[in-house]
Each structure stands twice: as C-alpha cells, then as structure tokens.
C-alpha cells in the first residue's frame, strides 16, 4: 500500500506509527508539486526491499526511513510511504 503525499513531519509520524504497529516500511519516495501534478523525484527514492532472503529489522528500516525523510526534505517536497 502507499500513502497519499505527506509533508515531511507527517511522513515521519506515519513511519513511526508503522513501527509501533509492527508494519513494514518498504520504501519512501520524494515528490514535488509541479503544475498541479505530483512529480516523482528519481534522485530521492529509498527502497528497503533489497535483501529479501535476510530477516529484516523493522526498527532499523523505520529509523532509516525517518533519516531519509529528514535529510531529503526540501521546500515544496512531500513524501509517499510504501508499506505493508
């Protein structure tokens, strides 16, 4: 599943809620609003699914997602969280 575009702080709150509920955060995408449409920024995508045969630490993935959002936040950017 994927969230609607969220401002950085709301995206971080959502990731933390996922962590508390034991839900997997699979990825984060940064988007910008351009001419009334959200445009995916191909240089700001975090994918947490790259090691499928290794047990995942949901806490580490959630923390990495929060760090990514904080470091990638720019004026007029929003984030979409992909989660399970």
Phi and psi in radians as a Rosetta constraint file:
Dihedral C 1 N 2 CA 2 C 2 CIRCULARHARMONIC -2.443 0.35
Dihedral N 2 CA 2 C 2 N 3 CIRCULARHARMONIC 2.434 0.35
Dihedral C 2 N 3 CA 3 C 3 CIRCULARHARMONIC -1.343 0.35
Dihedral N 3 CA 3 C 3 N 4 CIRCULARHARMONIC 2.831 0.35
Dihedral C 3 N 4 CA 4 C 4 CIRCULARHARMONIC -1.187 0.35
Dihedral N 4 CA 4 C 4 N 5 CIRCULARHARMONIC 2.833 0.35
Dihedral C 4 N 5 CA 5 C 5 CIRCULARHARMONIC -1.013 0.35
Dihedral N 5 CA 5 C 5 N 6 CIRCULARHARMONIC 2.304 0.35
Dihedral C 5 N 6 CA 6 C 6 CIRCULARHARMONIC -2.167 0.35
Dihedral N 6 CA 6 C 6 N 7 CIRCULARHARMONIC 2.484 0.35
Dihedral C 6 N 7 CA 7 C 7 CIRCULARHARMONIC -1.055 0.35
Dihedral N 7 CA 7 C 7 N 8 CIRCULARHARMONIC 2.781 0.35
Dihedral C 7 N 8 CA 8 C 8 CIRCULARHARMONIC -0.914 0.35
Dihedral N 8 CA 8 C 8 N 9 CIRCULARHARMONIC -0.872 0.35
Dihedral C 8 N 9 CA 9 C 9 CIRCULARHARMONIC -1.130 0.35
Dihedral N 9 CA 9 C 9 N 10 CIRCULARHARMONIC -0.672 0.35
Dihedral C 9 N 10 CA 10 C 10 CIRCULARHARMONIC -1.179 0.35
Dihedral N 10 CA 10 C 10 N 11 CIRCULARHARMONIC -0.639 0.35
Dihedral C 10 N 11 CA 11 C 11 CIRCULARHARMONIC -1.120 0.35
Dihedral N 11 CA 11 C 11 N 12 CIRCULARHARMONIC -0.741 0.35
Dihedral C 11 N 12 CA 12 C 12 CIRCULARHARMONIC -1.102 0.35
Dihedral N 12 CA 12 C 12 N 13 CIRCULARHARMONIC -0.765 0.35
Dihedral C 12 N 13 CA 13 C 13 CIRCULARHARMONIC -1.036 0.35
Dihedral N 13 CA 13 C 13 N 14 CIRCULARHARMONIC -0.727 0.35
Dihedral C 13 N 14 CA 14 C 14 CIRCULARHARMONIC -1.114 0.35
Dihedral N 14 CA 14 C 14 N 15 CIRCULARHARMONIC -0.765 0.35
Dihedral C 14 N 15 CA 15 C 15 CIRCULARHARMONIC -1.066 0.35
Dihedral N 15 CA 15 C 15 N 16 CIRCULARHARMONIC -0.740 0.35
Dihedral C 15 N 16 CA 16 C 16 CIRCULARHARMONIC -1.157 0.35
Dihedral N 16 CA 16 C 16 N 17 CIRCULARHARMONIC -0.630 0.35
Dihedral C 16 N 17 CA 17 C 17 CIRCULARHARMONIC -1.104 0.35
Dihedral N 17 CA 17 C 17 N 18 CIRCULARHARMONIC -0.719 0.35
Dihedral C 17 N 18 CA 18 C 18 CIRCULARHARMONIC -1.057 0.35
Dihedral N 18 CA 18 C 18 N 19 CIRCULARHARMONIC -0.756 0.35
Dihedral C 18 N 19 CA 19 C 19 CIRCULARHARMONIC -1.058 0.35
Dihedral N 19 CA 19 C 19 N 20 CIRCULARHARMONIC -0.814 0.35
Dihedral C 19 N 20 CA 20 C 20 CIRCULARHARMONIC -1.114 0.35
Dihedral N 20 CA 20 C 20 N 21 CIRCULARHARMONIC -0.586 0.35
Dihedral C 20 N 21 CA 21 C 21 CIRCULARHARMONIC -1.526 0.35
Dihedral N 21 CA 21 C 21 N 22 CIRCULARHARMONIC -0.050 0.35
Dihedral C 21 N 22 CA 22 C 22 CIRCULARHARMONIC 1.314 0.35
Dihedral N 22 CA 22 C 22 N 23 CIRCULARHARMONIC 0.400 0.35
Dihedral C 22 N 23 CA 23 C 23 CIRCULARHARMONIC -1.604 0.35
Dihedral N 23 CA 23 C 23 N 24 CIRCULARHARMONIC 2.520 0.35
Dihedral C 23 N 24 CA 24 C 24 CIRCULARHARMONIC -1.422 0.35
Dihedral N 24 CA 24 C 24 N 25 CIRCULARHARMONIC 2.310 0.35
Dihedral C 24 N 25 CA 25 C 25 CIRCULARHARMONIC -1.650 0.35
Dihedral N 25 CA 25 C 25 N 26 CIRCULARHARMONIC 2.023 0.35
Dihedral C 25 N 26 CA 26 C 26 CIRCULARHARMONIC -1.604 0.35
Dihedral N 26 CA 26 C 26 N 27 CIRCULARHARMONIC -0.423 0.35
Dihedral C 26 N 27 CA 27 C 27 CIRCULARHARMONIC -3.111 0.35
Dihedral N 27 CA 27 C 27 N 28 CIRCULARHARMONIC 2.924 0.35
Dihedral C 27 N 28 CA 28 C 28 CIRCULARHARMONIC -2.408 0.35
Dihedral N 28 CA 28 C 28 N 29 CIRCULARHARMONIC 2.395 0.35
Dihedral C 28 N 29 CA 29 C 29 CIRCULARHARMONIC -2.210 0.35
Dihedral N 29 CA 29 C 29 N 30 CIRCULARHARMONIC 2.391 0.35
Dihedral C 29 N 30 CA 30 C 30 CIRCULARHARMONIC -1.655 0.35
Dihedral N 30 CA 30 C 30 N 31 CIRCULARHARMONIC 2.402 0.35
Dihedral C 30 N 31 CA 31 C 31 CIRCULARHARMONIC -2.265 0.35
Dihedral N 31 CA 31 C 31 N 32 CIRCULARHARMONIC 2.750 0.35
Dihedral C 31 N 32 CA 32 C 32 CIRCULARHARMONIC -2.210 0.35
Dihedral N 32 CA 32 C 32 N 33 CIRCULARHARMONIC 2.525 0.35
Dihedral C 32 N 33 CA 33 C 33 CIRCULARHARMONIC -1.452 0.35
Dihedral N 33 CA 33 C 33 N 34 CIRCULARHARMONIC 2.078 0.35
Dihedral C 33 N 34 CA 34 C 34 CIRCULARHARMONIC -2.346 0.35
Dihedral N 34 CA 34 C 34 N 35 CIRCULARHARMONIC 2.014 0.35
Dihedral C 34 N 35 CA 35 C 35 CIRCULARHARMONIC 0.934 0.35
Dihedral N 35 CA 35 C 35 N 36 CIRCULARHARMONIC 0.764 0.35
Dihedral C 35 N 36 CA 36 C 36 CIRCULARHARMONIC 1.402 0.35
Dihedral N 36 CA 36 C 36 N 37 CIRCULARHARMONIC 0.070 0.35
Dihedral C 36 N 37 CA 37 C 37 CIRCULARHARMONIC -2.261 0.35
Dihedral N 37 CA 37 C 37 N 38 CIRCULARHARMONIC 2.485 0.35
Dihedral C 37 N 38 CA 38 C 38 CIRCULARHARMONIC -1.361 0.35
Dihedral N 38 CA 38 C 38 N 39 CIRCULARHARMONIC 2.307 0.35
Dihedral C 38 N 39 CA 39 C 39 CIRCULARHARMONIC -2.022 0.35
Dihedral N 39 CA 39 C 39 N 40 CIRCULARHARMONIC 2.206 0.35
Dihedral C 39 N 40 CA 40 C 40 CIRCULARHARMONIC -1.222 0.35
Dihedral N 40 CA 40 C 40 N 41 CIRCULARHARMONIC 2.318 0.35
Dihedral C 40 N 41 CA 41 C 41 CIRCULARHARMONIC -1.603 0.35
Dihedral N 41 CA 41 C 41 N 42 CIRCULARHARMONIC 1.849 0.35
Dihedral C 41 N 42 CA 42 C 42 CIRCULARHARMONIC -1.172 0.35
Dihedral N 42 CA 42 C 42 N 43 CIRCULARHARMONIC -0.198 0.35
Dihedral C 42 N 43 CA 43 C 43 CIRCULARHARMONIC -1.652 0.35
Dihedral N 43 CA 43 C 43 N 44 CIRCULARHARMONIC 0.052 0.35
Dihedral C 43 N 44 CA 44 C 44 CIRCULARHARMONIC -2.400 0.35
Dihedral N 44 CA 44 C 44 N 45 CIRCULARHARMONIC 1.231 0.35
Dihedral C 44 N 45 CA 45 C 45 CIRCULARHARMONIC -2.237 0.35
Dihedral N 45 CA 45 C 45 N 46 CIRCULARHARMONIC 2.247 0.35
Dihedral C 45 N 46 CA 46 C 46 CIRCULARHARMONIC -1.969 0.35
Dihedral N 46 CA 46 C 46 N 47 CIRCULARHARMONIC 2.172 0.35
Dihedral C 46 N 47 CA 47 C 47 CIRCULARHARMONIC -2.021 0.35
Dihedral N 47 CA 47 C 47 N 48 CIRCULARHARMONIC 2.100 0.35
Dihedral C 47 N 48 CA 48 C 48 CIRCULARHARMONIC -1.853 0.35
Dihedral N 48 CA 48 C 48 N 49 CIRCULARHARMONIC 0.475 0.35
Dihedral C 48 N 49 CA 49 C 49 CIRCULARHARMONIC -2.011 0.35
Dihedral N 49 CA 49 C 49 N 50 CIRCULARHARMONIC 0.216 0.35
Dihedral C 49 N 50 CA 50 C 50 CIRCULARHARMONIC -1.348 0.35
Dihedral N 50 CA 50 C 50 N 51 CIRCULARHARMONIC -0.189 0.35
Dihedral C 50 N 51 CA 51 C 51 CIRCULARHARMONIC -2.148 0.35
Dihedral N 51 CA 51 C 51 N 52 CIRCULARHARMONIC 1.302 0.35
Dihedral C 51 N 52 CA 52 C 52 CIRCULARHARMONIC -1.170 0.35
Dihedral N 52 CA 52 C 52 N 53 CIRCULARHARMONIC -0.416 0.35
Dihedral C 52 N 53 CA 53 C 53 CIRCULARHARMONIC -1.708 0.35
Dihedral N 53 CA 53 C 53 N 54 CIRCULARHARMONIC 0.136 0.35
Dihedral C 53 N 54 CA 54 C 54 CIRCULARHARMONIC -1.969 0.35
Dihedral N 54 CA 54 C 54 N 55 CIRCULARHARMONIC 2.341 0.35
Dihedral C 54 N 55 CA 55 C 55 CIRCULARHARMONIC -1.001 0.35
Dihedral N 55 CA 55 C 55 N 56 CIRCULARHARMONIC 2.379 0.35
Dihedral C 55 N 56 CA 56 C 56 CIRCULARHARMONIC -1.683 0.35
Dihedral N 56 CA 56 C 56 N 57 CIRCULARHARMONIC 2.492 0.35
Dihedral C 56 N 57 CA 57 C 57 CIRCULARHARMONIC -1.714 0.35
Dihedral N 57 CA 57 C 57 N 58 CIRCULARHARMONIC 1.823 0.35
Dihedral C 57 N 58 CA 58 C 58 CIRCULARHARMONIC -1.064 0.35
Dihedral N 58 CA 58 C 58 N 59 CIRCULARHARMONIC -0.556 0.35
Dihedral C 58 N 59 CA 59 C 59 CIRCULARHARMONIC -1.131 0.35
Dihedral N 59 CA 59 C 59 N 60 CIRCULARHARMONIC -0.769 0.35
Dihedral C 59 N 60 CA 60 C 60 CIRCULARHARMONIC -1.156 0.35
Dihedral N 60 CA 60 C 60 N 61 CIRCULARHARMONIC -0.728 0.35
Dihedral C 60 N 61 CA 61 C 61 CIRCULARHARMONIC -1.085 0.35
Dihedral N 61 CA 61 C 61 N 62 CIRCULARHARMONIC -0.758 0.35
Dihedral C 61 N 62 CA 62 C 62 CIRCULARHARMONIC -1.124 0.35
Dihedral N 62 CA 62 C 62 N 63 CIRCULARHARMONIC -0.741 0.35
Dihedral C 62 N 63 CA 63 C 63 CIRCULARHARMONIC -1.128 0.35
Dihedral N 63 CA 63 C 63 N 64 CIRCULARHARMONIC -0.747 0.35
Dihedral C 63 N 64 CA 64 C 64 CIRCULARHARMONIC -1.079 0.35
Dihedral N 64 CA 64 C 64 N 65 CIRCULARHARMONIC -0.672 0.35
Dihedral C 64 N 65 CA 65 C 65 CIRCULARHARMONIC -1.104 0.35
Dihedral N 65 CA 65 C 65 N 66 CIRCULARHARMONIC -0.754 0.35
Dihedral C 65 N 66 CA 66 C 66 CIRCULARHARMONIC -1.128 0.35
Dihedral N 66 CA 66 C 66 N 67 CIRCULARHARMONIC -0.736 0.35
Dihedral C 66 N 67 CA 67 C 67 CIRCULARHARMONIC -1.091 0.35
Dihedral N 67 CA 67 C 67 N 68 CIRCULARHARMONIC -0.755 0.35
Dihedral C 67 N 68 CA 68 C 68 CIRCULARHARMONIC -1.041 0.35
Dihedral N 68 CA 68 C 68 N 69 CIRCULARHARMONIC -0.811 0.35
Dihedral C 68 N 69 CA 69 C 69 CIRCULARHARMONIC -1.088 0.35
Dihedral N 69 CA 69 C 69 N 70 CIRCULARHARMONIC -0.831 0.35
Dihedral C 69 N 70 CA 70 C 70 CIRCULARHARMONIC -1.045 0.35
Dihedral N 70 CA 70 C 70 N 71 CIRCULARHARMONIC -0.745 0.35
Dihedral C 70 N 71 CA 71 C 71 CIRCULARHARMONIC -1.373 0.35
Dihedral N 71 CA 71 C 71 N 72 CIRCULARHARMONIC -0.328 0.35
Dihedral C 71 N 72 CA 72 C 72 CIRCULARHARMONIC -1.757 0.35
Dihedral N 72 CA 72 C 72 N 73 CIRCULARHARMONIC -0.156 0.35
Dihedral C 72 N 73 CA 73 C 73 CIRCULARHARMONIC -1.125 0.35
Dihedral N 73 CA 73 C 73 N 74 CIRCULARHARMONIC 2.261 0.35
Dihedral C 73 N 74 CA 74 C 74 CIRCULARHARMONIC -2.332 0.35
Dihedral N 74 CA 74 C 74 N 75 CIRCULARHARMONIC 2.895 0.35
Dihedral C 74 N 75 CA 75 C 75 CIRCULARHARMONIC -0.983 0.35
Dihedral N 75 CA 75 C 75 N 76 CIRCULARHARMONIC 2.334 0.35
Dihedral C 75 N 76 CA 76 C 76 CIRCULARHARMONIC 1.211 0.35
Dihedral N 76 CA 76 C 76 N 77 CIRCULARHARMONIC 0.232 0.35
Dihedral C 76 N 77 CA 77 C 77 CIRCULARHARMONIC -1.658 0.35
Dihedral N 77 CA 77 C 77 N 78 CIRCULARHARMONIC 2.640 0.35
Dihedral C 77 N 78 CA 78 C 78 CIRCULARHARMONIC -2.354 0.35
Dihedral N 78 CA 78 C 78 N 79 CIRCULARHARMONIC 2.937 0.35
Dihedral C 78 N 79 CA 79 C 79 CIRCULARHARMONIC -2.296 0.35
Dihedral N 79 CA 79 C 79 N 80 CIRCULARHARMONIC 2.490 0.35
Dihedral C 79 N 80 CA 80 C 80 CIRCULARHARMONIC -1.956 0.35
Dihedral N 80 CA 80 C 80 N 81 CIRCULARHARMONIC 2.289 0.35
Dihedral C 80 N 81 CA 81 C 81 CIRCULARHARMONIC -1.842 0.35
Dihedral N 81 CA 81 C 81 N 82 CIRCULARHARMONIC 2.241 0.35
Dihedral C 81 N 82 CA 82 C 82 CIRCULARHARMONIC -1.754 0.35
Dihedral N 82 CA 82 C 82 N 83 CIRCULARHARMONIC 2.197 0.35
Dihedral C 82 N 83 CA 83 C 83 CIRCULARHARMONIC -2.488 0.35
Dihedral N 83 CA 83 C 83 N 84 CIRCULARHARMONIC 2.850 0.35
